[in-house]
Amino acid sequence: MGLKWTEILLIMAVLMLLFGASRLPQLGSSLGSAIRNFKKGFGGEDDGTDKPDADKAKLAEGQGQGQGAAAKEKQG
């Protein structure tokens, strides 16, 4: 059943008239981020945003170990 290409063109023309060409990309990105946040809230999407936090934790551990070694050298 779905939408035919003429119906899609009609919908896009109406959107252009209502919002203007300059606001459509902003609306699209806002809608995309809203959908991502909605899925993230339900835990249904794993987009890899947790991986940088894990890398930061590993980096912090590595720096902590390096500082500990430097402190041991000063004491010894």
N, C-alpha and C positions, 0 to 999 in steps of 0.2 A: 504494500500500500504506500508507504513512505511519501516523502516530498518530491515533487517533480522539479526539474531545473527551472521552469517558469515560475513556480511558486517561491523558490528560493530567491530568484532575482527580484520578485515583487517584494518580498520581505526585506531584502537588502536595500531596495530603493526607498521603502518607507522608513527604515532606520536612518538612512542618509538624510532624508528630509527632516526627521525628528531631531537628530542629534548633531548633524553636520559631520563632514569628513574628518575634521581635526579631533573630535572627541571619540570617534569609534575605536581607535587603537587603545586609548585610555580605558574605555569601557571593557574592551576585550581582555586587557591585562588585569583589570580589577576583578572581572568575572573569573578568570583563570586562577588568580590567587585565592579568591573566596572558595572556589571548589577544592583547591589543594588543602586549604585550612580545614574545610569541612571534613574531607577524607582523613586528614591527619588527626582530627579530633576523635574520630571513630576508630582510629588505628588501622584503617584499611589500606594505607599507602606507605610504602617504605621507599622514600626517594633518596636515601643516602645522606640525609642531613645529620645523622648521628655520627657518621664516620669522621668528620672534621673535629668533633668534640673529643672523640677517642684519640685522634692524633695529637690534639692539644694536651690531653692527659699524659700520653706517653712522652711528649716533649717536656712537660713539667717534671715528670719522674726522672727523666734523663738529666735535666738541669739540676734537680735536687741531688742526684747522685754525684754529679760533677762538683757541686759546691761542698758536699760532704768530704770528697777526696781532697779538695783544696784545703779545707779546714783541718783535716788530719795531717797534711803535710806541714802546715803552720805549727801544729802542736808538737810534731815529731822532731 
